[in-house]
Amino acid sequence: MLKYQKIKKQLLDSILQMSPGDRIPSRPELMNQLSITRATLDKAIAELENEGYLSSKTGSGTFVTSLTENQIQHIQTWGVIVPNVMEEIYPGLVRGAENFAHKEGINLVLCNSDNDPRKQEMYIRRLIASGVSGIILVPVISTDILEMYRLYTQLLETHVPFVFCNRSIEGINIPVIASNDFYGGYIATKHLLSKGYDRPAFIAKRKYKTSIDRCQGYLSALLENNIEINRKAIVFDAKGKIDTLIRNEDIDSIFCFDDSLAEECYDACRKADLSIPDDIGIIGYNNTSICEALTPALSSVSFMNVEIGEKAAEILMKMIRKEYTSDFDYYLFQPSVKERESTAIQVSQ
């Protein structure tokens, strides 16, 4: 625990035994009592003020607040909009944002868009109307590019700062905090190749920027290893096509866009009496709880979702404080491969 955090805890213990409106000792008195520097004390008191425990009045001192006092109205509220917090990739992102918000004394309002453009727009309008200071947003996946551009342009016109997480929107120039999907696709494919699989397929549920980026990483790994691209082994609309794909003798492994899609491939392999990883290797993406639930356990690409949430909150705070000056708005975190049994054997060449 840092020095100022220890002092903060000591002060809070004293504050909780005081009554609303009581004045705490002056800063010189506290510095003398606690044998600390002014900088350490100011940092501890600033956090207690942000959290609503104290309120300073110029020329009068610092006082204990009550839950109903107007002094704590300066506390910021931010909106966080994700497609569905029940999907395993989003709790980590929200947790990262909350870690930062807690430290800075910020309230968060969590909204689920259910990947519905209308619901997302409704929440954006509600958050703006309620006076939020900023918004952390995972944009919905939509084929109506013009409609999305219209919505986010209108949001820009409100001058309420916002940041995108996980993906960007073409033509909307705001900070984007995401995992490097190109690199994730590259290392997933390189992992399969390193295990001796030399005819990997790529499969996704739909075609949009994230799936295209991961596919481009897949293609780069193949080209780097002088492996001819088999376009029949690249599937962007997986519905109803998995059974046909795994029976294709031209493939020996599959890079799946996410773990849920990998689970569907497991089911198809069982129906086709194919063994994983002996007959076919499979690697997923997102490193969710699905990986350990499957037999054999699923190799997957893991990305730093908590760190993405924290960085998004950090950048948003700089924007709110008008301290954001970067000309390059992309913040990428490097994913890594979590190897398990689904790719664990060395296939004979």
N, C-alpha and C positions, 0 to 999 in steps of 0.2 A: 504494500500500500504506500502511495506517495505521501510525502510530508503534509501537503495541503489537505489530502483526503483524511488523514488522521486528525488534523485540526478541525476539519469540517464535521467529523463524527463527534468530537468533543463538544463543539458548539451546539450541534443538534441535540445532543443529550441534555444540555442545559436549557435550550429553547423549549423542548418538550415539557419541561417542568415549570415554565413560565406561563403567564396569561397573555392573551391577545392585547396588544397596546403597550406591553412592557418594553422599556428601553434596555437594550443590551449595553454592556460597558463600551466605552469609546475604543477606537482602534489603538491609541497609545496604551490604554490600560490593558487591553487584551494582548498586545505585543509583549508587554512587561510580564503579565501573568503566565503567558504560554511560552515565553522565550523564543519568539519567532520573528521573522522579518515581515515588513509591511507587505511585500509582494505575495508571500505565502498566505497571509491573513486575508488580503483582498481577494485572492482567488477562491478561498474557501467561502467567504461571505457572498461573493458574486454568484456562486453555484446555489447557495441557500436562498438567495433572492430570486434566481431563475426558477427554483422549485416552489416558490411561494411561501417559504417559511419566514422570510424577513423582508422588510421594506425600508429603504433609506430615505430620509427627508433632509434635503439640503439645509444645513445650519442647525438642525435639531438632533440628528443622530439616526440610529438604526433601530427599528422596532419589530417586535414579534407580530405577525399578521394572523388574522382568523380566516377561515375558509370562505366567509361571506364578504370579506372586505374588497373594495374596488381596486385596492393596490395591486392585486395579482392579475388584473386584466391585461397587463402587458405581455403575459405569457403567450407565445406564438402557438398556433395550431396549423399543422400541415395535413394535407390529404395524401393518402397512398392508395393508388388504384392498381389492382392486379387482376388478371383474368379469373383466377379462382384460388383462394388461399389454401384450399384443400389439396390442390396439386402439389406434389412434394417439392418442386423446385422453388415455390414461392414463400413458404414459411421462413426459409433461411434469409431471403432477401428482405422480408419484413423485419426479421429479427435484427439484421444489420442496421436498418434504418432506425429501429427502436433503440438500439445500443447508443447511437449518436444522439437521438432525440432525448433520451433519458439524461445523458451527460449534460446536455445544453438546456434542460428544462422545457422541452417542447412537447406539446400534446399531438398525438397522431390520430387521424380518423381513417380507418381502413375500409375500403370499398372493393367489392367484387364485381367486375364488369361482365363475367361469364362469357368473355370474348364476343360480346354483343355490342356493336357500335352505338346503338340507341341507348343502351343502359350506360355505357361509358360516357356518352355525351350528357345524359341526365345527371350522373354523379359529378361531372366537371362543373355543370351549371349550379348544382347544389353547393358544392364546395366554394365556388366563387361567391355565391350569394351569402354564404355564412361567414365570409371574411377571412378565409385561410390565407396564410402568408406565402405558401408555396405548395407545389404538388410534385410528388414522385409518381411516375406513370409508366406502366408496361402497356404499350399501345396494343389494341386489339388487332387481330389478323383480319384484314378486309380486302376484298377484291375491288372495292369502290375507292380507288386511289384519290379521285377528285373530292369525294365526300370527306375522306380523312384529312386531306389537305385543307379543305374549308374549315373543318372543326378546329384543327390545331392553329390555323391562321387566326381564327377568332380568339382562341385562347391567348395567342401572342399579343393580340390587341388589348387584352385586359390588363397587360403589364404585371400579371401575377407570375412570378418566376416558376418554371417547371423544368424537370429533367426527364429524359427517357431512360428506362432500364431494358436491357436484353436486346432491344432492336430499335432501329431508327425509322423515321418517316421521310421519304424523299422530298426535298425542298423545304423542310422545316429545320432551320439551323439553330439547334439548341444542344446542350451537352447530352451525350449518350454514354451510359456506363453499362458495359456488357462483357460477356465472355467472348474470347476470340474463336468464333465458330469455324472459321477457315482452318485455323490451327488445330482445333479439336477434330475436325474431319481428317486432317492430315495425319495426326498421331494415331487416331483409331485405325486407319488403313495401314500405316507403317507397322502398327502392332501386329495386325493380321499377317502382313508380309514377313515380319520377323519370326513368326511361328511356322513359316513354311507354306502358308496358304498363298497361292499366287493367282487365284481367280475370284477375288472378292466382289460381291454385289453391293450396291447401295440402295436402301429403301426408305421412303418417307411417306407420311400420310397426305401431305399436300405440298404444293410448290409455292414458296414465299421466300423472303430474303434469307431467313435463318437456314432453311433446308437447302437453298441454293449455295449459301456460303459453305455449309458442311460438305456438300457434294463437290464443290470446287477444291476443297482440301483433299477429298478422296481422289479426285482426278489428278491432282498435283503429285500425290504420293505414287500413283500408278505410273505416270509419265516419267517421274524421277527414276523409277526402276525399270524403264523401258518395257512396260507391260502394255499391250495393246488395249485400247478402250473397247469394252463390249457394251454397246449402248442398250442392248436388250437386258443387261444386268442392272440398269439404272431405272428405278421405279419411283415416281413421285406421288402416284395415287394408289396406295397399297391395298385399298379395299377390294377384296375378292381376287387379289393377284398373288398372294403369298404362297398358296399351295402350288401354283404353276412355277413360281420362281424357284422354290427349293428343289423341285424335280428337274430343274435345268442342269444338265450334266456339264455345262460350261462354267458353273460356279462351284467353289468349294468352301465359301464363307460369306457372311453377310454383315455389313456395317449398317446397323439400324439407327434411324434418326433419334429415337428415344427408347427408354427401357420398356415402356408399355408395348411398343411395336415389336421389340425383341421377344416379349412374352408371347405374342401372337405367333411369332416364328417358332418358338418352342412347341406350341400346340400343333402347328403344322408338321413339324419334324416328327412328333410322336405318331401322328396319323400316318405319316409316310414311312414309319419304321426306320428313321434315320437317327443315328447316334450323334450326340453333341459331346465332345468336340471331334470325335473320330471321323465321322462322315462329313460333318459341316461345322465350321467354327462360327460363333456369333458374338458380336460386341455391340453393346447398347450405348446410351448417352444419358447423362444426368445423374448417374450413380445413386438411384433411389433405393428404397427398401425392397423393391421388386428383385434386385440383384441377388440378395441373400436368400430370398424366399424361393427362388427357382432352383431346380436340380438338373444339371450341375449349376453352381452359382455363376451368375452372369458377369463377365468382364464389362466394364463401362467407362465412359469418359466422365470425369468429375470436374465440375467448375466451382469457382469460389463465390457462391451466391451470397453468403453473409458479407463478404468483403465488398461485393458489388452494391449491396444495400447501404453499407456504411459510407462508401465513396459517394454514392448518389446523394446522401444526406449532407455530406461535407460540401459537395459542390453546390447544392441548393442553398445552403447557408451562406456561402460566399456570394451567390447571386443576390440573395435577399439583402445582404450587407453592402452590395455594390462593390465587392472586392474581387469579382471574377473578371479576369482580363485575358484569358487564354484565347488564341486564335484557332487552336486545334481542339475541337470539341469531343473527340473520341477518347474514352478511357477503357482500355481493354485489359482483361485479366486472362492469364494463360491457364488453360485447363490441363489436366493430366490423366493418364490412363490408370485405372484401378484394375489390375489383372486378377481374374478368378479362373475357375475351372473351365468355363466355356471356350477358352482359347489357350488352355494351359499346356497342351501337348505340342511336341515338335513334329509336324507333319513331314513325312519322308518326301524328299524332292524327286 
